[in-house]
Structure formats: structure tokens, C-alpha cells
Amino acid sequence: METAAETQQRLVADFAEFSDDPFSLYEYLLGFSAELPVMPDGERELAALVEGCQSRVWLRVIRGHTGRLTIALDSDTLIVRGVLNAIVQIYSNRSDEDILSTDFTFLEQTGLADLFSAERQSGIKAVMAAIRNAVSRAT
């Protein structure tokens, strides 16, 4: 099984093909967002609305029987859903140590950080802080 860092590098490599063209990079991110499962309304009610995000972002973290955390995320914005899909793929179903030891550098490595506003980047940092906080609470 891949580590969180290995998954992040694989996703960065997938996005690298589009890094020279911001329009293509956004288009790929939009397509990538469609792969993130939509959180049903009932689950959104149980999920936490992440504070500090420009868009509405819901986070639900569940500790499974194996001790690993399952992370579910959703947003009302397609661009954000694409980034959330990357976060879910990188961090969900990982050990606490793997989650806490892997910095989320996906935006910088793919060039998306250059295309996102400071507010949008701050929101993604808020999501990562909420995940790390959930790991700390769950241990």
C-alpha cells in the first residue's frame, strides 16, 4: 500500500502533464473533482462545516476498526472539490503517523497555488488543520 507521500507524488505526476497550461490544469482539476463522491445531505448534517473556507466545505472523519481514519470531504465549489479529492486520496485510510508526517504540498507542486487566490489557499490550509485536529482528537 502506498504511503500518503507516495500517493501525493503520484497525483502530482498525473497533473504534471497539464502544468504548462493553466486552462488545461483547471480543466483537469474540474474533471478530477467529479471523482469525489458527493456527500449525501444526511452525512453533511453529521459532518463539520470547516471554518475559514471561502466555499462551504464539509469534513467527516471516522476511525475505522483498523484504527485508520476515513476522511470524507465535500464542497459546493467544483474547483475546491478537485483539491478535496486529492486530499482524500492522499490522507484517507492512513495511519495517524502517516497523516501527520506528510505535508500537503500538492498545490505548490502542481502549480495550482499560483492560480488560487490567497483566500482559497487559506481555506485549503483550514481543511488540513481540521484533519490534523481530528487525528489529534481521535488518538
PyMOL commands that place a pseudoatom at each C-alpha (Angstrom):
pseudoatom trace, name=CA, resn=MET, resi=1, chain=A, elem=C, hetatm=0, pos=[0.000, 0.000, 0.000]
pseudoatom trace, name=CA, resn=GLU, resi=2, chain=A, elem=C, hetatm=0, pos=[1.236, 3.466, -0.891]
pseudoatom trace, name=CA, resn=THR, resi=3, chain=A, elem=C, hetatm=0, pos=[2.101, 5.937, 1.814]
pseudoatom trace, name=CA, resn=ALA, resi=4, chain=A, elem=C, hetatm=0, pos=[0.428, 9.343, 1.849]
pseudoatom trace, name=CA, resn=ALA, resi=5, chain=A, elem=C, hetatm=0, pos=[3.621, 10.892, 0.441]
pseudoatom trace, name=CA, resn=GLU, resi=6, chain=A, elem=C, hetatm=0, pos=[3.774, 8.347, -2.393]
pseudoatom trace, name=CA, resn=THR, resi=7, chain=A, elem=C, hetatm=0, pos=[0.122, 8.958, -3.281]
pseudoatom trace, name=CA, resn=GLN, resi=8, chain=A, elem=C, hetatm=0, pos=[0.730, 12.699, -3.303]
pseudoatom trace, name=CA, resn=GLN, resi=9, chain=A, elem=C, hetatm=0, pos=[3.689, 12.272, -5.664]
pseudoatom trace, name=CA, resn=ARG, resi=10, chain=A, elem=C, hetatm=0, pos=[1.646, 10.025, -7.973]
pseudoatom trace, name=CA, resn=LEU, resi=11, chain=A, elem=C, hetatm=0, pos=[-1.126, 12.653, -8.151]
pseudoatom trace, name=CA, resn=VAL, resi=12, chain=A, elem=C, hetatm=0, pos=[1.410, 15.422, -8.771]
pseudoatom trace, name=CA, resn=ALA, resi=13, chain=A, elem=C, hetatm=0, pos=[2.829, 13.360, -11.655]
pseudoatom trace, name=CA, resn=ASP, resi=14, chain=A, elem=C, hetatm=0, pos=[-0.701, 12.930, -13.072]
pseudoatom trace, name=CA, resn=PHE, resi=15, chain=A, elem=C, hetatm=0, pos=[-1.214, 16.707, -13.009]
pseudoatom trace, name=CA, resn=ALA, resi=16, chain=A, elem=C, hetatm=0, pos=[2.290, 17.470, -14.380]
pseudoatom trace, name=CA, resn=GLU, resi=17, chain=A, elem=C, hetatm=0, pos=[1.140, 16.853, -17.940]
pseudoatom trace, name=CA, resn=PHE, resi=18, chain=A, elem=C, hetatm=0, pos=[-1.035, 19.981, -17.676]
pseudoatom trace, name=CA, resn=SER, resi=19, chain=A, elem=C, hetatm=0, pos=[1.283, 22.238, -15.671]
pseudoatom trace, name=CA, resn=ASP, resi=20, chain=A, elem=C, hetatm=0, pos=[2.354, 24.355, -18.680]
pseudoatom trace, name=CA, resn=ASP, resi=21, chain=A, elem=C, hetatm=0, pos=[-1.195, 25.457, -19.491]
pseudoatom trace, name=CA, resn=PRO, resi=22, chain=A, elem=C, hetatm=0, pos=[-3.296, 26.976, -16.675]
pseudoatom trace, name=CA, resn=PHE, resi=23, chain=A, elem=C, hetatm=0, pos=[-6.551, 26.441, -18.616]
pseudoatom trace, name=CA, resn=SER, resi=24, chain=A, elem=C, hetatm=0, pos=[-5.793, 22.735, -19.126]
pseudoatom trace, name=CA, resn=LEU, resi=25, chain=A, elem=C, hetatm=0, pos=[-4.735, 22.411, -15.492]
pseudoatom trace, name=CA, resn=TYR, resi=26, chain=A, elem=C, hetatm=0, pos=[-8.063, 23.881, -14.320]
pseudoatom trace, name=CA, resn=GLU, resi=27, chain=A, elem=C, hetatm=0, pos=[-9.950, 21.699, -16.786]
pseudoatom trace, name=CA, resn=TYR, resi=28, chain=A, elem=C, hetatm=0, pos=[-8.188, 18.582, -15.491]
pseudoatom trace, name=CA, resn=LEU, resi=29, chain=A, elem=C, hetatm=0, pos=[-8.902, 19.639, -11.897]
pseudoatom trace, name=CA, resn=LEU, resi=30, chain=A, elem=C, hetatm=0, pos=[-12.599, 20.045, -12.745]
pseudoatom trace, name=CA, resn=GLY, resi=31, chain=A, elem=C, hetatm=0, pos=[-12.686, 16.539, -14.209]
pseudoatom trace, name=CA, resn=PHE, resi=32, chain=A, elem=C, hetatm=0, pos=[-10.838, 15.255, -11.157]
pseudoatom trace, name=CA, resn=SER, resi=33, chain=A, elem=C, hetatm=0, pos=[-13.470, 16.859, -8.912]
pseudoatom trace, name=CA, resn=ALA, resi=34, chain=A, elem=C, hetatm=0, pos=[-16.147, 14.635, -10.474]
pseudoatom trace, name=CA, resn=GLU, resi=35, chain=A, elem=C, hetatm=0, pos=[-14.385, 11.586, -8.986]
pseudoatom trace, name=CA, resn=LEU, resi=36, chain=A, elem=C, hetatm=0, pos=[-15.010, 12.777, -5.412]
pseudoatom trace, name=CA, resn=PRO, resi=37, chain=A, elem=C, hetatm=0, pos=[-18.174, 11.138, -4.071]
pseudoatom trace, name=CA, resn=VAL, resi=38, chain=A, elem=C, hetatm=0, pos=[-20.933, 13.599, -3.248]
pseudoatom trace, name=CA, resn=MET, resi=39, chain=A, elem=C, hetatm=0, pos=[-21.676, 13.617, 0.451]
pseudoatom trace, name=CA, resn=PRO, resi=40, chain=A, elem=C, hetatm=0, pos=[-25.403, 12.900, 0.930]
pseudoatom trace, name=CA, resn=ASP, resi=41, chain=A, elem=C, hetatm=0, pos=[-27.398, 15.533, 2.835]
pseudoatom trace, name=CA, resn=GLY, resi=42, chain=A, elem=C, hetatm=0, pos=[-27.713, 13.218, 5.852]
pseudoatom trace, name=CA, resn=GLU, resi=43, chain=A, elem=C, hetatm=0, pos=[-23.935, 12.886, 6.064]
pseudoatom trace, name=CA, resn=ARG, resi=44, chain=A, elem=C, hetatm=0, pos=[-23.474, 16.633, 5.617]
pseudoatom trace, name=CA, resn=GLU, resi=45, chain=A, elem=C, hetatm=0, pos=[-25.616, 17.083, 8.723]
pseudoatom trace, name=CA, resn=LEU, resi=46, chain=A, elem=C, hetatm=0, pos=[-23.201, 14.845, 10.639]
pseudoatom trace, name=CA, resn=ALA, resi=47, chain=A, elem=C, hetatm=0, pos=[-20.125, 16.443, 9.093]
pseudoatom trace, name=CA, resn=ALA, resi=48, chain=A, elem=C, hetatm=0, pos=[-18.386, 19.543, 10.318]
pseudoatom trace, name=CA, resn=LEU, resi=49, chain=A, elem=C, hetatm=0, pos=[-18.510, 22.683, 8.231]
pseudoatom trace, name=CA, resn=VAL, resi=50, chain=A, elem=C, hetatm=0, pos=[-14.874, 23.767, 8.036]
pseudoatom trace, name=CA, resn=GLU, resi=51, chain=A, elem=C, hetatm=0, pos=[-14.379, 27.323, 9.263]
pseudoatom trace, name=CA, resn=GLY, resi=52, chain=A, elem=C, hetatm=0, pos=[-12.076, 29.620, 7.303]
pseudoatom trace, name=CA, resn=CYS, resi=53, chain=A, elem=C, hetatm=0, pos=[-13.033, 28.418, 3.832]
pseudoatom trace, name=CA, resn=GLN, resi=54, chain=A, elem=C, hetatm=0, pos=[-14.239, 30.755, 1.107]
pseudoatom trace, name=CA, resn=SER, resi=55, chain=A, elem=C, hetatm=0, pos=[-16.555, 27.977, -0.125]
pseudoatom trace, name=CA, resn=ARG, resi=56, chain=A, elem=C, hetatm=0, pos=[-18.630, 25.691, 2.022]
pseudoatom trace, name=CA, resn=VAL, resi=57, chain=A, elem=C, hetatm=0, pos=[-16.577, 22.591, 2.875]
pseudoatom trace, name=CA, resn=TRP, resi=58, chain=A, elem=C, hetatm=0, pos=[-17.819, 19.645, 4.909]
pseudoatom trace, name=CA, resn=LEU, resi=59, chain=A, elem=C, hetatm=0, pos=[-15.461, 17.249, 6.687]
pseudoatom trace, name=CA, resn=ARG, resi=60, chain=A, elem=C, hetatm=0, pos=[-16.299, 13.928, 8.278]
pseudoatom trace, name=CA, resn=VAL, resi=61, chain=A, elem=C, hetatm=0, pos=[-13.623, 11.793, 9.902]
pseudoatom trace, name=CA, resn=ILE, resi=62, chain=A, elem=C, hetatm=0, pos=[-14.348, 8.290, 11.147]
pseudoatom trace, name=CA, resn=ARG, resi=63, chain=A, elem=C, hetatm=0, pos=[-11.933, 5.971, 12.893]
pseudoatom trace, name=CA, resn=GLY, resi=64, chain=A, elem=C, hetatm=0, pos=[-12.312, 2.502, 11.382]
pseudoatom trace, name=CA, resn=HIS, resi=65, chain=A, elem=C, hetatm=0, pos=[-11.903, -0.860, 13.081]
pseudoatom trace, name=CA, resn=THR, resi=66, chain=A, elem=C, hetatm=0, pos=[-8.300, -0.965, 11.831]
pseudoatom trace, name=CA, resn=GLY, resi=67, chain=A, elem=C, hetatm=0, pos=[-7.520, 2.267, 13.681]
pseudoatom trace, name=CA, resn=ARG, resi=68, chain=A, elem=C, hetatm=0, pos=[-7.098, 4.216, 10.468]
pseudoatom trace, name=CA, resn=LEU, resi=69, chain=A, elem=C, hetatm=0, pos=[-9.080, 7.358, 9.731]
pseudoatom trace, name=CA, resn=THR, resi=70, chain=A, elem=C, hetatm=0, pos=[-11.529, 7.533, 6.870]
pseudoatom trace, name=CA, resn=ILE, resi=71, chain=A, elem=C, hetatm=0, pos=[-11.847, 11.079, 5.600]
pseudoatom trace, name=CA, resn=ALA, resi=72, chain=A, elem=C, hetatm=0, pos=[-14.872, 12.298, 3.670]
pseudoatom trace, name=CA, resn=LEU, resi=73, chain=A, elem=C, hetatm=0, pos=[-14.912, 15.802, 2.220]
pseudoatom trace, name=CA, resn=ASP, resi=74, chain=A, elem=C, hetatm=0, pos=[-17.318, 17.745, 0.035]
pseudoatom trace, name=CA, resn=SER, resi=75, chain=A, elem=C, hetatm=0, pos=[-17.757, 21.304, -1.160]
pseudoatom trace, name=CA, resn=ASP, resi=76, chain=A, elem=C, hetatm=0, pos=[-20.248, 23.416, -3.034]
pseudoatom trace, name=CA, resn=THR, resi=77, chain=A, elem=C, hetatm=0, pos=[-17.490, 24.537, -5.447]
pseudoatom trace, name=CA, resn=LEU, resi=78, chain=A, elem=C, hetatm=0, pos=[-16.126, 22.313, -8.241]
pseudoatom trace, name=CA, resn=ILE, resi=79, chain=A, elem=C, hetatm=0, pos=[-12.575, 23.665, -8.138]
pseudoatom trace, name=CA, resn=VAL, resi=80, chain=A, elem=C, hetatm=0, pos=[-12.398, 23.060, -4.393]
pseudoatom trace, name=CA, resn=ARG, resi=81, chain=A, elem=C, hetatm=0, pos=[-13.886, 19.571, -4.832]
pseudoatom trace, name=CA, resn=GLY, resi=82, chain=A, elem=C, hetatm=0, pos=[-10.924, 18.744, -7.083]
pseudoatom trace, name=CA, resn=VAL, resi=83, chain=A, elem=C, hetatm=0, pos=[-8.436, 19.690, -4.374]
pseudoatom trace, name=CA, resn=LEU, resi=84, chain=A, elem=C, hetatm=0, pos=[-10.533, 17.884, -1.763]
pseudoatom trace, name=CA, resn=ASN, resi=85, chain=A, elem=C, hetatm=0, pos=[-10.407, 14.754, -3.911]
pseudoatom trace, name=CA, resn=ALA, resi=86, chain=A, elem=C, hetatm=0, pos=[-6.610, 14.954, -3.792]
pseudoatom trace, name=CA, resn=ILE, resi=87, chain=A, elem=C, hetatm=0, pos=[-6.710, 15.380, -0.004]
pseudoatom trace, name=CA, resn=VAL, resi=88, chain=A, elem=C, hetatm=0, pos=[-9.000, 12.358, 0.389]
pseudoatom trace, name=CA, resn=GLN, resi=89, chain=A, elem=C, hetatm=0, pos=[-6.813, 10.212, -1.848]
pseudoatom trace, name=CA, resn=ILE, resi=90, chain=A, elem=C, hetatm=0, pos=[-3.647, 11.274, -0.049]
pseudoatom trace, name=CA, resn=TYR, resi=91, chain=A, elem=C, hetatm=0, pos=[-4.820, 11.089, 3.565]
pseudoatom trace, name=CA, resn=SER, resi=92, chain=A, elem=C, hetatm=0, pos=[-7.852, 8.817, 3.904]
pseudoatom trace, name=CA, resn=ASN, resi=93, chain=A, elem=C, hetatm=0, pos=[-7.316, 5.315, 5.231]
pseudoatom trace, name=CA, resn=ARG, resi=94, chain=A, elem=C, hetatm=0, pos=[-3.847, 6.133, 6.560]
pseudoatom trace, name=CA, resn=SER, resi=95, chain=A, elem=C, hetatm=0, pos=[-2.268, 5.756, 9.946]
pseudoatom trace, name=CA, resn=ASP, resi=96, chain=A, elem=C, hetatm=0, pos=[-2.163, 8.763, 12.235]
pseudoatom trace, name=CA, resn=GLU, resi=97, chain=A, elem=C, hetatm=0, pos=[1.620, 8.895, 11.814]
pseudoatom trace, name=CA, resn=ASP, resi=98, chain=A, elem=C, hetatm=0, pos=[1.370, 8.887, 8.017]
pseudoatom trace, name=CA, resn=ILE, resi=99, chain=A, elem=C, hetatm=0, pos=[-1.201, 11.693, 8.054]
pseudoatom trace, name=CA, resn=LEU, resi=100, chain=A, elem=C, hetatm=0, pos=[0.737, 13.841, 10.495]
pseudoatom trace, name=CA, resn=SER, resi=101, chain=A, elem=C, hetatm=0, pos=[4.120, 13.307, 8.831]
pseudoatom trace, name=CA, resn=THR, resi=102, chain=A, elem=C, hetatm=0, pos=[3.005, 14.156, 5.272]
pseudoatom trace, name=CA, resn=ASP, resi=103, chain=A, elem=C, hetatm=0, pos=[2.738, 17.843, 4.462]
pseudoatom trace, name=CA, resn=PHE, resi=104, chain=A, elem=C, hetatm=0, pos=[0.146, 18.749, 1.855]
pseudoatom trace, name=CA, resn=THR, resi=105, chain=A, elem=C, hetatm=0, pos=[2.304, 20.239, -0.921]
pseudoatom trace, name=CA, resn=PHE, resi=106, chain=A, elem=C, hetatm=0, pos=[0.039, 19.240, -3.812]
pseudoatom trace, name=CA, resn=LEU, resi=107, chain=A, elem=C, hetatm=0, pos=[-0.956, 22.828, -4.690]
pseudoatom trace, name=CA, resn=GLU, resi=108, chain=A, elem=C, hetatm=0, pos=[2.625, 24.049, -4.868]
pseudoatom trace, name=CA, resn=GLN, resi=109, chain=A, elem=C, hetatm=0, pos=[3.914, 21.018, -6.741]
pseudoatom trace, name=CA, resn=THR, resi=110, chain=A, elem=C, hetatm=0, pos=[1.177, 21.115, -9.391]
pseudoatom trace, name=CA, resn=GLY, resi=111, chain=A, elem=C, hetatm=0, pos=[1.296, 24.886, -9.908]
pseudoatom trace, name=CA, resn=LEU, resi=112, chain=A, elem=C, hetatm=0, pos=[-2.273, 25.300, -8.665]
pseudoatom trace, name=CA, resn=ALA, resi=113, chain=A, elem=C, hetatm=0, pos=[-1.064, 27.518, -5.822]
pseudoatom trace, name=CA, resn=ASP, resi=114, chain=A, elem=C, hetatm=0, pos=[-0.132, 30.139, -8.429]
pseudoatom trace, name=CA, resn=LEU, resi=115, chain=A, elem=C, hetatm=0, pos=[-3.693, 30.065, -9.778]
pseudoatom trace, name=CA, resn=PHE, resi=116, chain=A, elem=C, hetatm=0, pos=[-5.568, 30.123, -6.463]
pseudoatom trace, name=CA, resn=SER, resi=117, chain=A, elem=C, hetatm=0, pos=[-6.345, 33.269, -4.506]
pseudoatom trace, name=CA, resn=ALA, resi=118, chain=A, elem=C, hetatm=0, pos=[-4.878, 33.730, -1.046]
pseudoatom trace, name=CA, resn=GLU, resi=119, chain=A, elem=C, hetatm=0, pos=[-8.366, 33.172, 0.401]
pseudoatom trace, name=CA, resn=ARG, resi=120, chain=A, elem=C, hetatm=0, pos=[-8.749, 29.850, -1.440]
pseudoatom trace, name=CA, resn=GLN, resi=121, chain=A, elem=C, hetatm=0, pos=[-5.295, 28.695, -0.285]
pseudoatom trace, name=CA, resn=SER, resi=122, chain=A, elem=C, hetatm=0, pos=[-6.156, 29.740, 3.266]
pseudoatom trace, name=CA, resn=GLY, resi=123, chain=A, elem=C, hetatm=0, pos=[-9.308, 27.624, 3.076]
pseudoatom trace, name=CA, resn=ILE, resi=124, chain=A, elem=C, hetatm=0, pos=[-7.321, 24.559, 1.997]
pseudoatom trace, name=CA, resn=LYS, resi=125, chain=A, elem=C, hetatm=0, pos=[-4.968, 25.157, 4.936]
pseudoatom trace, name=CA, resn=ALA, resi=126, chain=A, elem=C, hetatm=0, pos=[-8.040, 25.284, 7.207]
pseudoatom trace, name=CA, resn=VAL, resi=127, chain=A, elem=C, hetatm=0, pos=[-9.160, 21.889, 5.845]
pseudoatom trace, name=CA, resn=MET, resi=128, chain=A, elem=C, hetatm=0, pos=[-5.741, 20.395, 6.541]
pseudoatom trace, name=CA, resn=ALA, resi=129, chain=A, elem=C, hetatm=0, pos=[-5.715, 21.904, 10.049]
pseudoatom trace, name=CA, resn=ALA, resi=130, chain=A, elem=C, hetatm=0, pos=[-9.160, 20.387, 10.705]
pseudoatom trace, name=CA, resn=ILE, resi=131, chain=A, elem=C, hetatm=0, pos=[-7.914, 16.964, 9.558]
pseudoatom trace, name=CA, resn=ARG, resi=132, chain=A, elem=C, hetatm=0, pos=[-4.826, 17.175, 11.754]
pseudoatom trace, name=CA, resn=ASN, resi=133, chain=A, elem=C, hetatm=0, pos=[-7.003, 18.314, 14.655]
pseudoatom trace, name=CA, resn=ALA, resi=134, chain=A, elem=C, hetatm=0, pos=[-9.312, 15.323, 14.072]
pseudoatom trace, name=CA, resn=VAL, resi=135, chain=A, elem=C, hetatm=0, pos=[-6.298, 12.998, 14.149]
pseudoatom trace, name=CA, resn=SER, resi=136, chain=A, elem=C, hetatm=0, pos=[-5.176, 14.519, 17.451]
pseudoatom trace, name=CA, resn=ARG, resi=137, chain=A, elem=C, hetatm=0, pos=[-8.668, 14.218, 18.970]
pseudoatom trace, name=CA, resn=ALA, resi=138, chain=A, elem=C, hetatm=0, pos=[-9.078, 10.648, 17.756]
pseudoatom trace, name=CA, resn=THR, resi=139, chain=A, elem=C, hetatm=0, pos=[-5.875, 9.379, 19.349]
for i in range(1, 139): cmd.bond("trace and resi %d" % i, "trace and resi %d" % (i + 1))
show_as sticks, trace
zoom trace
